[in-house]
Amino acid sequence: MMRTEHDKTRVAAERADDQIGFYINLAVYLLVNAILVGLNVQSGEAWWAQWPALGWGMGIAGHALAVFGSTPRIFAEWRLRRINRLRSQL
C-alpha cells in the first residue's frame, strides 16, 4: 500500500503524540515517586516506597515497549485500521 504524504504526516504526528505521552507519564512517575521516597524517609517507618514505584514502573515499562518497541507497530496499525473503519461509518 502506497502512503501519501498526508498519511505519512498523520502517522508521524500520531507517533510523536505517543512519545510525548510516554515522556509525560515518565516525568509524573519520577516526580511522584521522589515525593513518596521523601515521605517514606521522613516518616521513619519501614521502607514501603518501592512498592508503588515497582508497580507503576511495570506500567511505565509496558508503555515504553508500546511506544518504542517492535510490538507496538502491530497495535498502531490495528488502531489505524480501526480509525479508518470507524471514520467510514460516520
N, C-alpha and C positions, 0 to 999 in steps of 0.2 A: 504494500500500500504506500503510495507516494504522499508524503505530507507536504502541505502548502506552508508557506512562510507564516501564515496566520496560525496554523496548527502548531508549528514549532514554537512560535512565540507563546502561545497559550500553554503548552506543555512545560516550557521553561519557566513561565510565571508560576504555574502550579508547583513545580519542584522547588522554586525559590521560596514560595509561601510555606511549603512543608519544612524546609530547612530553617526558616525564620521561626516557625512554631516550635521546632525542636530546641533551638537556642534559647527561646523564651522559657520553655519548660526547664531546661538545664539551669538557667540563671535563677529561676524561682526555687528549684531544688537546692542549689548551693546556698542561697540566702536563708531559706527556711531551716535547712539542716545546720547551718552555722549558728542560728539563733537557738535551735534545740540543744546543740552541744553546749553553748554558753549557759543555757538554763540548767542543763544537767550538771555542769561543773559548779555553778553557784549553789545548787541545791545540796550538794554534798551527798546525795543519795547514791545508791548503786547505779552503775552505768546502764542506761536504758536508751540513749540517743541513737545507738547503732541500729535499733530495730526499725524505726521509721526510715532511716537512711537506706537500710538494706532493702526493705520492701519497695520503697519509691525508686530506689536505684535499679531494681529489676525492671520496673516500668520504663525508666529512662533508657536502659539498655535496649529494650524492645522497641522503643520509639526511634533510637539511633539506627537499629537494624532496618526498621521500616523506611526511614528516610535515606540512609546512606548505603545500606546493604544491597545484596543482589536480589533478595526475595521481594522487596517492595515493588519492583518493576511489574511483577505479576499483579499485585494489588492495584498499582497505579493504572495499568492497562484495563483491569476489570472495572475500576472506577470510571475511567474514560468511556468505556463501552456502556456502562450504566447511565452515565450522564447523557450520552447521545441517545440512548433508548428512551429515557425519561423526557428529554427535550423533544423528541419526535412525537411523543404522546400529548404534548401541550398544544 
